[in-house]
Amino acid sequence: MNEDRMAGNWKQFKGKMREQWGKLTDDDIDIVAGKREQFVGKLQERHGIAKDEAEKQLNDWQTRNPDFRWDA
């Protein structure tokens, strides 16, 4: 996804992420700003889960939200 489209859709995706992972704050999501590895780390930290579980949850979420793509 190009940078302009990612920025334009970021608020929509933030809302969906907050629905899925309620312990994440808007600041948490803003800090990771689409960077997958950082997001996985925040999931682990806030939800007290292992990296494998965080990856699984994120992969499942991405399957349900195919328009979302991560930065490198």
C-alpha positions as CSV (number, residue, x, y, z in Angstrom):
1,M,0.0,0.0,0.0
2,N,1.5,3.4,-0.9
3,E,2.2,5.9,1.8
4,D,-0.6,8.3,1.0
5,R,-3.2,5.6,1.0
6,M,-1.8,4.2,4.2
7,A,-2.0,7.6,5.9
8,G,-5.5,8.1,4.6
9,N,-6.8,4.8,5.9
10,W,-4.8,4.8,9.2
11,K,-7.6,6.3,11.3
12,Q,-10.0,3.6,10.0
13,F,-7.5,0.8,10.8
14,K,-6.8,2.3,14.2
15,G,-10.4,2.0,15.1
16,K,-10.5,-1.6,14.0
17,M,-7.3,-2.4,16.0
18,R,-8.8,-0.8,19.1
19,E,-11.9,-2.9,18.7
20,Q,-9.8,-6.1,18.5
21,W,-7.2,-5.2,21.1
22,G,-8.9,-2.9,23.7
23,K,-5.8,-2.7,25.9
24,L,-3.9,-0.8,23.2
25,T,-4.1,3.0,23.5
26,D,-4.3,5.4,20.6
27,D,-0.8,6.5,21.5
28,D,0.4,2.8,21.3
29,I,-1.0,2.5,17.8
30,D,0.3,5.9,16.7
31,I,3.8,5.0,18.0
32,V,4.0,1.9,15.9
33,A,2.5,3.7,12.9
34,G,2.1,0.6,10.7
35,K,5.3,-1.1,11.6
36,R,4.5,-4.7,12.1
37,E,7.3,-5.8,14.5
38,Q,6.7,-2.9,16.8
39,F,3.0,-3.6,16.8
40,V,3.6,-7.2,17.8
41,G,5.8,-6.0,20.6
42,K,3.0,-3.7,21.9
43,L,0.5,-6.6,21.7
44,Q,2.8,-8.7,23.8
45,E,3.4,-5.9,26.3
46,R,-0.2,-4.7,26.7
47,H,-2.0,-8.1,26.6
48,G,0.7,-10.2,28.3
49,I,0.9,-12.7,25.5
50,A,3.8,-14.6,23.9
51,K,5.2,-13.4,20.5
52,D,3.8,-16.5,18.7
53,E,0.3,-15.7,20.0
54,A,0.6,-12.0,19.1
55,E,1.7,-13.0,15.6
56,K,-1.3,-15.4,15.3
57,Q,-3.8,-12.8,16.5
58,L,-2.3,-10.2,14.1
59,N,-2.3,-12.7,11.1
60,D,-6.0,-13.5,11.9
61,W,-6.8,-9.8,12.0
62,Q,-5.1,-9.1,8.7
63,T,-7.0,-12.0,7.1
64,R,-10.2,-10.2,8.1
65,N,-8.8,-6.8,7.0
66,P,-7.1,-7.5,3.7
67,D,-6.8,-3.9,2.6
68,F,-4.4,-3.2,5.5
69,R,-0.7,-3.6,4.6
70,W,2.3,-3.1,6.9
71,D,5.4,-0.9,6.2
72,A,8.7,-2.7,6.0
